[in-house]
Amino acid sequence: MQSGMMWKLASCTLCLFVSSQITLWSVSAAADDSDGEVKIEVLFKPEQCDPKSKRGDLINAHYDGYLAKGGTQFYCSRSDKDGHPQWFVLGVGQIIKGLDIGMTDMCVGEKRKITVPPSLAFGEKGKDPVPPNATVIFQVEVYSVTRGPRSMEAFGEMDRDKDKSLTKDEVKEYLKLQYEKGGKPNDDPFYEKIMADIFQKNDNDKDGLISANEYNIYQHDEL
């Protein structure tokens, strides 16, 4: 990796846009990878570090991806989708496996540099513009950690009328309460955007409601 490579969280200056969202990329592990461990370097950690992220939590974060060899930047969340931080559920394959591992036990405001081997990134085939068998490095900053919108505990809290389904108003109200409890309230368009994304990904029959079955991707998996 080039010694002059700059790791910057404030802005992205060398983004190469990818053909699909990085949060949707996943590959199978390569069996012959000799260095299959994720390496984590904590760059900043707040004194108040609770709650910490775990499998099933809803995470809001910025992350930038670089090739370990040469330092070329291949992804920049600050340039994708109008620069909004990315929303995803941790540990369910919405991001590459190496990030699912490397972003565990992070708290709001924490920053990490995460080095991911090919077997836990894009594998033997790669994913344009990431070449085959490439080790990648992500710089991440977490803005929000909330109890997963995929835990049945959270479902119960959102389902105010206890009819075993979630309306858009119920989901939006839950998000507002979570942010207010964290001392970071936002305006209505902010919650509308998150709510719309949750319904797009979970309302499989497009009836305007999220059923318990649509919501719980773990099925019988306890969180």
C-alpha positions as CSV (number, residue, x, y, z in Angstrom):
1,M,0.0,0.0,0.0
2,Q,1.3,3.4,-0.9
3,S,2.8,5.3,2.1
4,G,1.2,8.5,1.0
5,M,-2.3,7.2,1.1
6,M,-4.7,9.5,3.1
7,W,-7.5,8.1,5.1
8,K,-10.1,10.8,5.2
9,L,-13.5,10.8,6.8
10,A,-14.5,14.4,6.0
11,S,-14.7,14.0,2.3
12,C,-14.1,11.6,-0.6
13,T,-11.9,12.9,-3.4
14,L,-11.2,9.8,-5.6
15,C,-14.4,7.9,-5.8
16,L,-14.8,5.4,-8.6
17,F,-18.5,4.6,-8.8
18,V,-19.6,1.0,-8.7
19,S,-22.4,-0.6,-10.7
20,S,-24.4,-1.6,-7.6
21,Q,-24.6,-0.6,-4.0
22,I,-21.8,-2.0,-2.0
23,T,-24.3,-2.9,0.7
24,L,-25.7,-5.6,-1.7
25,W,-22.4,-7.2,-2.5
26,S,-21.6,-10.5,-1.0
27,V,-19.4,-13.5,-2.1
28,S,-18.6,-16.9,-0.9
29,A,-15.4,-17.4,1.1
30,A,-12.4,-18.7,-0.8
31,A,-11.2,-22.0,0.8
32,D,-7.6,-21.5,0.0
33,D,-7.2,-18.0,1.5
34,S,-4.1,-18.1,3.8
35,D,-4.8,-14.9,5.7
36,G,-8.5,-15.0,6.4
37,E,-8.8,-12.7,9.4
38,V,-10.3,-9.3,9.5
39,K,-7.9,-6.7,11.0
40,I,-9.4,-3.9,13.0
41,E,-7.8,-0.6,13.9
42,V,-9.8,1.7,16.2
43,L,-9.1,5.3,15.1
44,F,-11.5,7.0,17.5
45,K,-13.7,5.8,20.3
46,P,-16.0,8.0,22.4
47,E,-15.7,7.8,26.2
48,Q,-19.4,7.0,26.3
49,C,-19.6,3.9,24.2
50,D,-23.0,2.3,24.7
51,P,-24.8,0.6,23.2
52,K,-22.4,-1.4,21.0
53,S,-23.4,-2.9,17.7
54,K,-24.4,-6.5,17.5
55,R,-25.9,-8.9,15.0
56,G,-29.4,-7.7,14.0
57,D,-28.9,-4.1,14.9
58,L,-29.8,-1.3,12.5
59,I,-26.6,0.7,11.7
60,N,-26.3,4.1,10.1
61,A,-22.7,4.7,8.9
62,H,-20.4,6.2,6.3
63,Y,-17.8,3.9,4.9
64,D,-15.1,4.3,2.2
65,G,-13.4,1.4,0.4
66,Y,-9.8,1.2,-0.8
67,L,-7.7,-1.5,-2.4
68,A,-4.9,-2.5,-0.1
69,K,-2.6,-2.8,-3.1
70,G,-2.0,0.6,-4.4
71,G,-4.5,2.4,-2.2
72,T,-7.0,3.2,-5.0
73,Q,-10.4,4.2,-3.6
74,F,-13.3,2.2,-5.2
75,Y,-16.2,3.2,-3.1
76,C,-17.3,6.4,-1.3
77,S,-20.6,6.5,0.6
78,R,-20.4,10.3,0.8
79,S,-20.7,10.5,-3.0
80,D,-23.2,7.7,-3.5
81,K,-27.0,8.4,-3.0
82,D,-26.5,12.1,-2.5
83,G,-24.0,11.5,0.3
84,H,-26.4,10.2,2.9
85,P,-24.9,7.7,5.4
86,Q,-25.9,4.1,4.6
87,W,-28.5,2.1,6.5
88,F,-28.1,-1.7,6.9
89,V,-28.8,-4.5,9.4
90,L,-25.6,-5.9,10.8
91,G,-24.8,-9.6,10.4
92,V,-27.3,-10.6,7.8
93,G,-25.3,-10.3,4.6
94,Q,-26.4,-6.8,3.5
95,I,-22.7,-5.9,3.5
96,I,-19.7,-8.0,2.8
97,K,-18.9,-10.6,5.5
98,G,-15.7,-8.8,6.5
99,L,-17.6,-5.6,7.4
100,D,-20.2,-7.6,9.3
101,I,-17.3,-8.9,11.4
102,G,-15.3,-5.7,11.5
103,M,-18.2,-3.4,12.5
104,T,-19.4,-5.6,15.5
105,D,-19.1,-3.9,18.9
106,M,-18.9,-0.4,17.5
107,C,-20.6,2.5,19.2
108,V,-22.0,5.8,18.0
109,G,-19.2,8.1,16.9
110,E,-16.6,5.4,16.7
111,K,-14.3,5.3,13.7
112,R,-12.4,2.2,12.5
113,K,-10.1,1.1,9.7
114,I,-11.0,-2.5,8.7
115,T,-8.8,-4.6,6.6
116,V,-10.7,-7.5,4.9
117,P,-9.0,-10.4,3.1
118,P,-10.4,-11.6,-0.3
119,S,-12.3,-14.5,1.3
120,L,-14.4,-12.2,3.4
121,A,-14.7,-9.4,0.7
122,F,-15.2,-10.0,-3.0
123,G,-13.4,-13.4,-3.4
124,E,-11.7,-15.0,-6.3
125,K,-13.9,-13.3,-8.9
126,G,-13.8,-9.8,-7.5
127,K,-16.6,-7.3,-8.3
128,D,-15.9,-4.5,-10.7
129,P,-13.9,-2.3,-10.0
130,V,-12.4,-4.6,-7.3
131,P,-10.1,-7.1,-9.0
132,P,-10.0,-10.8,-8.1
133,N,-8.4,-11.9,-4.9
134,A,-8.1,-8.3,-3.6
135,T,-7.6,-7.4,0.0
136,V,-9.7,-4.3,0.7
137,I,-9.6,-1.7,3.4
138,F,-12.6,0.2,4.7
139,Q,-12.7,3.4,6.8
140,V,-16.0,3.5,8.7
141,E,-17.7,6.0,11.0
142,V,-20.9,5.0,12.8
143,Y,-23.7,7.5,13.4
144,S,-26.4,5.4,14.9
145,V,-26.9,2.0,16.5
146,T,-30.4,0.9,17.3
147,R,-32.0,-2.4,18.2
148,G,-32.5,-4.2,15.0
149,P,-35.6,-3.7,13.0
150,R,-35.2,-7.4,12.5
151,S,-35.5,-8.4,16.2
152,M,-39.0,-9.4,17.4
153,E,-38.5,-7.3,20.5
154,A,-38.2,-4.2,18.2
155,F,-41.2,-5.5,16.2
156,G,-43.3,-5.6,19.4
157,E,-42.3,-2.1,20.3
158,M,-43.2,-0.8,16.9
159,D,-46.5,-2.7,16.7
160,R,-48.5,-0.3,18.9
161,D,-51.9,-1.7,18.0
162,K,-50.7,-5.3,18.4
163,D,-52.2,-6.4,15.1
164,K,-49.0,-8.4,14.1
165,S,-48.2,-5.9,11.3
166,L,-46.4,-2.6,11.0
167,T,-47.7,0.5,9.3
168,K,-45.5,3.3,7.9
169,D,-46.6,5.6,10.8
170,E,-45.6,3.0,13.4
171,V,-42.1,2.5,11.9
172,K,-41.5,6.2,11.5
173,E,-42.6,6.9,15.1
174,Y,-40.3,4.2,16.4
175,L,-37.4,5.8,14.5
176,K,-38.2,9.2,15.9
177,L,-38.2,7.8,19.5
178,Q,-34.9,6.0,19.0
179,Y,-33.2,9.2,17.8
180,E,-34.7,11.4,20.4
181,K,-33.6,9.0,23.2
182,G,-30.1,9.2,21.7
183,G,-30.2,13.0,21.8
184,K,-30.1,13.4,18.0
185,P,-33.6,14.3,16.8
186,N,-34.0,15.0,13.0
187,D,-36.6,16.5,10.7
188,D,-39.5,14.6,9.2
189,P,-37.9,14.1,5.7
190,F,-35.0,12.3,7.4
191,Y,-37.4,9.7,9.0
192,E,-39.5,9.4,5.9
193,K,-36.4,8.4,3.9
194,I,-35.4,5.7,6.4
195,M,-39.0,4.4,6.6
196,A,-39.3,4.2,2.9
197,D,-36.1,2.2,2.6
198,I,-37.3,-0.2,5.3
199,F,-40.6,-0.8,3.5
200,Q,-38.9,-1.2,0.1
201,K,-36.7,-3.9,1.5
202,N,-39.3,-5.7,3.7
203,D,-42.8,-5.2,2.3
204,N,-42.5,-8.1,0.0
205,D,-46.2,-8.3,-1.1
206,K,-46.3,-4.4,-1.4
207,D,-49.6,-4.1,0.6
208,G,-48.3,-1.2,2.6
209,L,-47.8,-3.3,5.7
210,I,-44.8,-5.3,7.1
211,S,-46.0,-8.6,8.6
212,A,-44.2,-10.5,11.3
213,N,-43.0,-13.0,8.7
214,E,-41.7,-10.4,6.3
215,Y,-40.0,-8.6,9.1
216,N,-38.2,-11.4,10.9
217,I,-35.6,-12.6,8.4
218,Y,-34.1,-14.8,11.1
219,Q,-37.4,-16.7,11.5
220,H,-36.7,-18.9,14.6
221,D,-33.2,-17.4,15.2
222,E,-33.1,-15.7,18.6
223,L,-31.2,-12.4,18.8
